[in-house]
């Protein structure tokens, strides 16, 4: 079990980031309000963790107006999906003792 935590990605070490990526792995996109409700977090927590994932180029943030209301949409990038999948595989190996 040499270097068993080597592929665990620090960008996903917080439950909110893990939650954001989990939602985006099974959905094409998610808007701010939906993510906030699904994850049960505050506006500030969601915004700061989304910003951290965006800085890693793991998600793309699209801002637009729907009518007169602002709408923020999040989409996982190809690199983000790959990194998250590798992170999950590393956790599975750690748990199974491989």
Secondary structure, 3 states (H helix, E strand, C coil): CCCCCCCCCHHHCCHHHHHHHHHHHHCCCEEHHHHHHHHCCCHHHHHHHHHHHHHCCCEEEEEEEECCEEEEEEEECHHHHHHHHHHHHHHHHHHHCC
